[in-house]
Amino acid sequence: MNYASELREELRELAEQNLYRRLRDVRIIDASRAIVDGREVILLCSNDYLGLSSNKEVIDHAISKMSSISQCSSRLIAGNDPALIELENELAKHKVKDRALVYPTGYMACLAIAALADEHSIIYSDELNHASIIDACRLCKASIKVFKHNDVANLRELLTSSSSPSPSSPSSSSSSSTTTNSRRGCSSRRRIVVTEGVFSMDGDMARLDEIGRLCREYDAMLVVDDAHGDFIYGKNHRGTAEHMGAEHDVDVVISSMSKALGCFGGYVAGSNDMIEYLINRSRTFIYTSALPALFARAALKALKIVRDGIIEHEGKMIRVHDRLIANTRILRDALAEKGFNLKGSTHIIPVLIGDEKVAIDFANMLFEHGVFAQAVRYPTVAKGSARIRLSVTALHDEHMLKHVVDVFSMVGKELNLI
Ligand SMILES: Cc1ncc(COP(=O)(O)O)c(C=O)c1O
């Protein structure tokens, strides 16, 4: 068998298991509408939760001072445009941390976790954490302990059972003094607890208040990937930790600017020392090109809009956060009332289907009736827990949501789900 037929065979198996993925032609109109494969549909799978990506003010500001497409260099060489520094200062203020560090994507910002852990470290990772966190765990030499989803008691058990003697104690066989990557002079194992803020596929929030207290008790570093809660939740829209009153217990915040901020790129916020350390150690910061300044300028403008909370859309002024929360409630209540099994509590609304084939049929039938949402399947979620993942935004209006609920109801009945 040559490699091409091996690949074809694997793809055939994926198709057989209803796990095949294919690309579609998607032309975004705004966060609530798109033309997909030539047909205009209500978009329910954008991460542009506040509708800022198509905002004219953001676009105009981003291109106003544009003199090049990209810096074509890494940050430590010639890529450190002042717009990135200005953005980092604003993101640090936004997160109430000493400093922030911008990465080209949120995925790469998550891989910073790998730089924080050495072979003596233990990472405690929520079982539903995003692939970018899982990849960070795979990239480093730390021991990985997976705790049950959002289960604080299970996390405590793992923290307690792994209270081992320090690796540098005489009884320990491993030595930290010989490896270049080890934490010299450090006498205890570093423990890092990592969780998402709003879980991307389940739409629930991490119990950051309790997890934060536990981390203090066990002297563990708490890292939160708040890609989906940042710029939305909390009184000042600083994210899930603010919403939970747990900001002071979070040591490192990781986030994406390609979701509620409607822009592109990722960032890490933390202490001065943490950021200096990442500048010197984080391979996804060092060995790649800088985020183009264009995106930094867009993010600066979008951040200002997040603070003000108001945009103009189709001639009307919209309070984006209020609209997003209201739309979330309308869609969740209506779908639950129809009898669908929903997970979570946020603007990410997973409608549980179960079987992969039924989920694909469901998504195809939604599309036939003008609603575009994805069937999320294994390996993104566990086998047999396929779901239609809806993400509502501030730009959806009542008529759109009513149409979505009517179509869901019709398809749900046709497939004997409700
Ligand atoms: C929880 C979570 N973390 C990180 C990322 C990666 O962010 P980005 O799209 O900016 O690379 C995603 C993207 O979907 C995500 O859902």
The ligand as a Tripos MOL2 file, in Angstrom:
@<TRIPOS>MOLECULE
LIG
   16    16     1     0     0
SMALL
NO_CHARGES

@<TRIPOS>ATOM
      1 C1        -10.9870   27.6820   24.0060 C.3       1 LIG1
      2 C2        -10.1470   28.1120   22.8560 C.ar      1 LIG1
      3 N1         -8.8720   28.4490   23.0730 N.ar      1 LIG1
      4 C3         -8.0810   28.8580   22.0770 C.ar      1 LIG1
      5 C4         -8.5300   28.9340   20.7860 C.ar      1 LIG1
      6 C5         -7.6120   29.3790   19.6940 C.3       1 LIG1
      7 O1         -7.8500   30.7200   19.3810 O.3       1 LIG1
      8 P1         -7.5040   31.2850   17.9380 P.3       1 LIG1
      9 O2         -8.6580   30.9870   17.0650 O.co2     1 LIG1
     10 O3         -7.2830   32.7560   18.1590 O.co2     1 LIG1
     11 O4         -6.2570   30.5940   17.5050 O.co2     1 LIG1
     12 C6         -9.8430   28.5880   20.5040 C.ar      1 LIG1
     13 C7        -10.3340   28.6500   19.1100 C.2       1 LIG1
     14 O5        -11.3240   28.1780   18.7050 O.2       1 LIG1
     15 C8        -10.6760   28.1620   21.5590 C.ar      1 LIG1
     16 O6        -11.9390   27.8020   21.3310 O.3       1 LIG1
@<TRIPOS>BOND
     1     1     2 1
     2     2     3 ar
     3     2    15 ar
     4     3     4 ar
     5     4     5 ar
     6     5     6 1
     7     5    12 ar
     8     6     7 1
     9     7     8 1
    10     8     9 2
    11     8    10 1
    12     8    11 1
    13    12    13 1
    14    12    15 ar
    15    13    14 2
    16    15    16 1
@<TRIPOS>SUBSTRUCTURE
     1 LIG1         1 GROUP 0 **** ****
